[in-house]
């Protein structure tokens, strides 16, 4: 499946992620950066929002949602890491997920998060 990273549509992606939040709807701010994942036909199938940026501590929070656990390929995850650690110079990224959301916890562990 061909996937493309969508940039420059922060509000659309923030809304997509918030609408799919299973626990509580996150409140994103206008300055939060968001990246979407498009399927080959142009349909938005996943989104990642970087929020709570604290420049003094170089920390931020990652929120994500997807219609399927297969929506985030390795090149897309690497591009998101390059943005956070390369462009923002982040030191630490935090992520929250539901206790029972094993696919999300597995993905987070795979890309280097620790519980």
C-alpha positions as CSV (number, residue, x, y, z in Angstrom):
1,X,0.0,0.0,0.0
2,X,1.4,3.4,-1.0
3,X,1.4,5.9,1.8
4,X,2.2,9.6,1.7
5,X,3.0,12.0,4.5
6,X,0.7,15.0,4.5
7,X,2.1,18.3,5.8
8,X,0.6,21.8,6.0
9,X,-3.0,20.7,7.0
10,X,-2.6,20.9,10.7
11,X,-6.2,21.7,11.6
12,X,-7.6,18.8,9.5
13,X,-5.2,16.3,11.0
14,X,-5.7,17.6,14.6
15,X,-9.5,17.2,14.1
16,X,-9.0,13.7,12.7
17,X,-6.9,12.6,15.6
18,X,-9.2,14.2,18.2
19,X,-12.3,12.5,16.6
20,X,-10.7,9.1,16.9
21,X,-9.4,9.5,20.5
22,X,-10.9,6.5,22.4
23,X,-10.4,7.8,26.0
24,X,-11.1,11.6,25.9
25,X,-11.0,14.1,23.2
26,X,-7.6,15.9,23.3
27,X,-7.5,19.7,23.2
28,X,-5.0,20.8,20.7
29,X,-3.8,24.4,20.3
30,X,-3.5,26.3,17.0
31,X,0.3,26.1,17.1
32,X,0.5,22.3,17.5
33,X,2.1,20.7,14.4
34,X,0.3,17.8,12.8
35,X,1.1,15.3,10.1
36,X,-1.3,13.1,8.3
37,X,-0.9,9.8,6.4
38,X,-2.7,9.5,3.1
39,X,-3.6,6.3,1.3
40,X,-2.9,6.2,-2.4
41,X,-6.4,7.5,-3.2
42,X,-5.8,10.6,-1.1
43,X,-7.9,9.4,1.9
44,X,-6.6,10.5,5.4
45,X,-6.0,7.3,7.3
46,X,-3.7,8.3,10.2
47,X,-2.5,11.4,11.9
48,X,0.1,12.4,14.4
49,X,0.0,15.6,16.4
50,X,3.0,17.1,18.2
51,X,1.7,19.2,21.1
52,X,2.7,20.6,24.5
53,X,6.1,21.8,23.1
54,X,8.3,23.0,26.0
55,X,11.3,24.6,24.4
56,X,13.1,25.1,27.8
57,X,13.0,21.4,28.4
58,X,12.9,20.3,24.8
59,X,10.0,18.0,25.4
60,X,6.7,17.5,23.6
61,X,3.8,15.1,23.5
62,X,2.8,12.9,20.6
63,X,-0.9,12.0,20.0
64,X,-1.9,9.8,17.1
65,X,-4.8,7.9,15.6
66,X,-5.3,5.6,12.7
67,X,-8.0,3.7,11.0
68,X,-5.8,0.6,11.0
69,X,-2.6,-0.5,12.8
70,X,-1.0,-0.8,9.4
71,X,-1.2,2.9,8.6
72,X,2.2,3.9,9.9
73,X,5.1,2.6,7.8
74,X,8.8,2.7,8.8
75,X,9.6,5.6,6.4
76,X,6.7,7.7,7.8
77,X,7.8,7.0,11.4
78,X,11.4,7.9,10.5
79,X,10.2,11.2,8.9
80,X,8.2,12.1,12.0
81,X,11.2,11.3,14.2
82,X,13.4,13.5,12.0
83,X,11.0,16.4,12.5
84,X,10.8,16.0,16.2
85,X,14.4,15.3,17.0
86,X,16.1,17.0,14.0
87,X,14.1,20.1,13.3
88,X,12.7,20.8,16.8
89,X,15.8,19.4,18.5
90,X,13.5,17.6,21.0
91,X,15.2,15.7,23.9
92,X,12.2,13.7,24.9
93,X,8.8,12.8,23.5
94,X,5.9,11.6,25.6
95,X,2.9,9.6,24.4
96,X,-0.2,8.3,26.1
97,X,-2.4,5.4,25.1
98,X,-5.1,3.3,26.6
99,X,-4.0,0.5,29.0
100,X,-5.7,-2.1,26.7
101,X,-4.4,-0.7,23.4
102,X,-1.8,-3.4,22.7
103,X,-1.2,-2.4,19.1
104,X,-0.3,1.2,20.0
105,X,1.9,0.1,22.9
106,X,3.7,-2.4,20.6
107,X,4.3,0.4,18.0
108,X,5.5,2.8,20.6
109,X,8.0,0.2,22.0
110,X,9.1,-0.6,18.4
111,X,10.1,3.0,17.8
112,X,11.9,3.4,21.1
113,X,9.4,4.5,23.7
114,X,9.6,3.1,27.2
115,X,6.8,2.7,29.6
